[in-house]
């Protein structure tokens, strides 16, 4: 948690770099706000600060209707309070309690459900289920503000089985009714919606755009100077999104179309991961500057460019082994055109089943590499937890570089350093001093990106 003096300076200047890193609660109005709130600045004696929205809510404050704390960038996943707690928060935000139980979450973390409850109560003053419920309600508040979806669709999208349950929970958690949040009475049932997704600056969109443009696959993705979009499939739900960067506003305007709205929150979380919107990039860059600023030229605002999932990233990595980016892009394009399921006038990335069954006669690659593609795809067909990329190393043809690349782009793992990557080795060798990549942990992926950018 930042100290009160830093928080005061940040809120008085409405500094967007602190957006989502803390929340300002006003004692006289019982409202909590983002540091960038446009409302009249309250006196310091009437203000208290909280590191998270849920802690402000637990203290009896309701979210502001002007700055909309539900739209703030997410807190970084490495605030340093407790590694297990941070992982639990990340898994809950990814939907671990949406379809699973608290015991299942505790098992994934390797702890007891009792200890998990203790962690949440000690640090956040709320149970894991209470935290998950508040996040559902904040997401509902965002949809009420930014879309014309009927309340019934919003309830479904946020994981509630009935409108009555949603209304009761929303009022209890947010201290407002849905009708108090939604000023417009016009609604429109639709599986297409637009949302504003914010980030903390700096964000080098031009660099991200160039990276994605060099690797985009026609009919699967689309990229231009201001936008990136793609098709996707999530738990049987097909759709596509387009994210437009709004220069100077620290946000992306995202249009989403999908078959089933019930997975909307998880899909939006994945879009935010692909664009790397929630990282505290200043903290990352301060660390890199401290250790490497004198030996390599660091570039500000670089974000991790994601793919939709780790399976796609793994297939792309296998096809990209020991060839140029352009050649790899051509191979992936052929794969999508031949094996990708049609989605309107676009295509989805091929499923594990379709890749496992293919003879790849249309790909001009060695037979051993075709078998590696089938090995990874069959692994996904046969296993309940195929995303455990360490298991991939048992597959013939899959080595550390492939796993590292897949984790960096498919999971946006912040701590990946592919030391065997040719571009990384060349840039590291050009550094003007002793180069130790371990000093960048837990942000070695951002060091990797800096080295790729050196060329």
TANOR-V693807 format. One record per residue. RES is the residue in one small letter. OMEGA is omega in radians with two decimals (* if undefined). NEAR is the number of other ideal C-beta (glycine too) atoms within 12 Angstrom. Layout:
BEGIN
res: <RES	RES>
omega: <OMEGA	OMEGA>
near: <NEAR	NEAR>
END
This chain:
BEGIN
res: <x	x	x	x	x	x	x	x	x	x	x	x	x	x	x	x	x	x	x	x	x	x	x	x	x	x	x	x	x	x	x	x	x	x	x	x	x	x	x	x	x	x	x	x	x	x	x	x	x	x	x	x	x	x	x	x	x	x	x	x	x	x	x	x	x	x	x	x	x	x	x	x	x	x	x	x	x	x	x	x	x	x	x	x	x	x	x	x	x	x	x	x	x	x	x	x	x	x	x	x	x	x	x	x	x	x	x	x	x	x	x	x	x	x	x	x	x	x	x	x	x	x	x	x	x	x	x	x	x	x	x	x	x	x	x	x	x	x	x	x	x	x	x	x	x	x	x	x	x	x	x	x	x	x	x	x	x	x	x	x	x	x	x	x	x	x	x	x	x	x	x	x	x	x	x	x	x	x	x	x	x	x	x	x	x	x	x	x	x	x	x	x	x	x	x	x	x	x	x	x	x	x	x	x	x	x	x	x	x	x	x	x	x	x	x	x	x	x	x	x	x	x	x	x	x	x	x	x	x	x	x	x	x	x	x	x	x	x	x	x	x	x	x	x	x	x	x	x	x	x	x	x	x	x	x	x	x	x	x	x	x	x	x	x	x	x	x	x	x	x	x	x	x	x	x	x	x	x	x	x	x	x	x	x	x	x	x	x	x	x	x	x	x	x	x	x	x	x	x	x	x	x	x	x	x	x	x	x	x	x	x	x	x	x	x	x	x	x	x	x	x	x	x	x	x	x	x	x	x	x	x	x	x	x	x	x	x	x	x	x	x	x	x	x	x	x	x	x	x	x	x	x	x	x	x	x	x	x	x	x	x	x	x	x	x	x	x	x	x	x	x	x	x	x	x	x	x	x	x	x	x	x	x	x	x	x	x	x	x	x	x	x	x	x	x	x	x	x	x	x	x	x	x	x	x	x	x	x	x	x	x	x	x	x	x	x	x	x	x	x	x	x	x	x	x	x	x	x	x	x	x	x	x	x	x	x	x	x	x	x	x	x	x	x	x	x	x	x	x	x	x	x	x	x	x>
omega: <3.09	3.11	-3.01	-3.12	3.11	3.12	3.14	3.13	-3.10	-3.10	3.13	3.12	-3.07	-3.06	-3.08	3.13	3.13	-3.11	-3.13	-3.14	3.00	-3.14	-3.11	3.12	-3.10	-3.03	-3.06	-3.10	-3.08	3.13	3.02	-2.98	2.94	3.11	-3.10	-3.07	-3.11	-3.11	3.11	-3.05	3.13	3.08	-3.06	-3.13	3.13	-3.00	2.94	-3.02	3.12	3.13	-3.13	-3.14	-3.08	3.11	3.05	3.12	3.13	3.12	3.05	-3.14	3.08	-3.08	3.13	3.11	3.12	-3.08	3.01	-3.13	3.09	-3.12	-3.10	3.05	3.14	3.06	-3.13	-3.09	-3.12	-3.13	2.99	-3.13	3.13	-3.05	-3.13	3.12	-3.13	3.11	3.11	3.11	3.14	-3.13	3.09	3.10	3.11	3.04	-3.07	3.13	3.13	3.12	-3.10	-3.10	3.09	3.13	3.11	3.09	3.13	3.11	3.11	-3.12	-3.13	3.13	3.09	3.10	3.10	3.13	3.11	3.10	3.12	3.13	-3.12	-3.14	-3.10	-3.02	-3.06	3.14	-3.09	3.12	3.07	3.13	3.08	3.08	-3.13	-3.12	3.14	3.09	3.07	-3.11	3.08	3.08	3.08	3.12	3.09	3.12	3.10	3.13	-2.85	-3.10	3.05	3.14	3.05	-3.11	3.13	3.11	3.11	3.11	3.14	-3.12	-3.09	3.03	3.12	-3.09	3.14	3.12	3.13	3.10	3.11	-3.12	-3.13	-3.11	-3.13	-3.13	3.14	-3.04	-3.00	-3.13	3.06	3.00	3.09	-3.14	3.08	3.12	-3.10	-3.12	-3.13	3.11	-3.13	3.08	-3.10	3.11	-3.06	2.99	3.05	-3.12	3.13	3.12	3.04	3.13	-3.01	3.04	3.03	3.12	0.06	3.10	-3.14	-3.12	-3.10	3.11	3.09	-3.12	3.13	3.13	-3.12	-3.14	-3.11	-3.05	-3.03	-3.08	-3.13	-3.13	3.01	-3.09	3.01	-3.07	2.92	-3.01	-3.04	-3.00	2.93	3.10	3.14	2.98	3.12	3.01	-3.10	3.13	3.12	3.12	3.13	3.11	3.04	3.10	2.99	3.13	3.14	3.13	3.12	-3.05	3.09	-3.13	3.12	-3.13	2.95	2.96	-2.98	3.03	-3.09	2.99	-3.10	-3.07	-3.01	-3.03	-3.03	3.13	-2.98	-3.08	-3.13	3.11	3.11	3.08	-3.13	3.06	3.10	3.11	-3.13	-3.13	3.11	-3.04	-2.97	-3.11	2.99	-2.96	3.10	3.11	3.11	-3.06	3.06	3.12	-3.13	3.14	-3.12	-3.02	-3.00	-3.05	-3.09	-3.05	3.01	3.13	-3.11	-3.12	-3.05	2.99	3.14	3.12	3.14	3.13	-3.04	2.90	-3.00	3.12	-3.04	3.09	3.10	-3.14	3.12	3.11	3.10	-3.12	3.13	3.14	-3.12	-3.11	2.99	3.04	-3.11	3.09	-3.13	3.13	3.12	3.12	3.13	-3.13	3.13	3.10	3.11	-3.14	-3.12	-3.11	-3.08	-2.98	-3.11	3.13	3.12	3.05	-3.00	3.08	3.12	3.08	3.02	3.05	-3.08	3.12	3.05	-3.13	-3.11	3.12	-3.13	-3.09	-3.00	3.01	3.08	3.12	-3.13	-3.13	3.10	3.14	3.13	3.13	-3.14	3.13	3.04	3.13	3.09	3.07	3.13	-3.14	-3.13	-3.13	3.14	3.06	3.12	3.12	-2.97	-2.97	3.11	-3.14	-3.05	-3.11	3.05	-2.96	3.09	3.08	-3.13	-3.06	3.08	-3.12	3.14	3.13	3.13	-3.14	-3.10	-3.11	-3.14	3.13	3.14	-3.13	-3.14	3.13	-3.12	-3.06	-3.08	3.09	-3.02	3.07	-3.04	-2.98	-3.13	3.05	-3.13	-3.04	3.13	3.14	-3.06	-3.14	3.11	-3.12	-3.13	-3.12	3.13	-3.14	3.12	-3.13	-3.01	-3.14	3.11	-3.05	3.13	-3.07	-3.11	-3.13	-3.12	-3.12	0.19	-3.08	-3.08	3.09	3.14	3.00	3.09	-3.14	3.09	-3.14	3.06	-3.09	-3.10	-3.07	*>
near: <19	25	12	19	12	19	28	24	19	31	37	20	16	21	25	29	31	34	37	40	36	40	44	43	36	33	20	14	24	21	33	44	41	39	38	36	34	15	21	12	20	25	15	18	11	16	30	29	34	34	31	37	43	38	29	37	35	27	25	18	31	35	42	35	26	21	29	37	44	44	39	39	37	35	36	30	32	27	27	16	23	21	18	25	31	27	24	38	37	31	30	40	33	32	29	31	34	30	15	21	17	28	19	19	38	28	18	25	28	14	24	16	25	15	21	37	26	21	31	38	20	16	28	36	23	28	27	39	28	26	38	36	30	40	43	39	42	39	43	43	39	36	42	40	33	29	36	22	34	25	30	24	29	38	31	27	36	45	32	30	15	15	20	15	23	34	27	18	32	37	21	19	36	41	27	31	22	33	15	18	32	26	14	15	11	11	20	15	17	21	25	23	33	26	36	30	39	35	37	36	30	24	36	28	36	21	25	37	28	21	28	35	25	21	36	30	36	22	27	39	38	24	27	18	15	20	26	38	33	42	36	38	32	31	20	15	25	30	35	35	37	29	39	27	35	19	17	10	20	32	32	38	27	38	27	40	27	33	24	21	32	27	30	42	37	34	39	44	30	40	36	36	35	37	41	45	41	38	38	34	37	28	26	38	32	19	27	35	25	16	28	35	22	15	26	31	19	31	28	25	27	33	44	42	38	42	39	37	34	39	37	42	38	47	50	40	41	43	41	34	31	20	21	16	24	15	20	27	25	23	33	40	28	27	37	36	23	23	32	32	24	17	23	14	11	28	31	33	40	37	26	30	17	28	37	27	17	25	16	30	12	17	31	15	27	18	15	17	29	28	24	31	43	33	30	43	35	23	33	32	19	17	19	10	15	26	27	21	35	18	21	38	22	16	28	20	29	32	24	21	30	38	34	33	44	41	36	39	40	35	34	37	34	35	26	40	36	33	23	20	30	21	25	34	22	16	31	32	17	17	25	15	15	14	27	17	31	16	21	34	22	26	41	33	37	45	45	39	44	41	37	34	28	26	19>
END
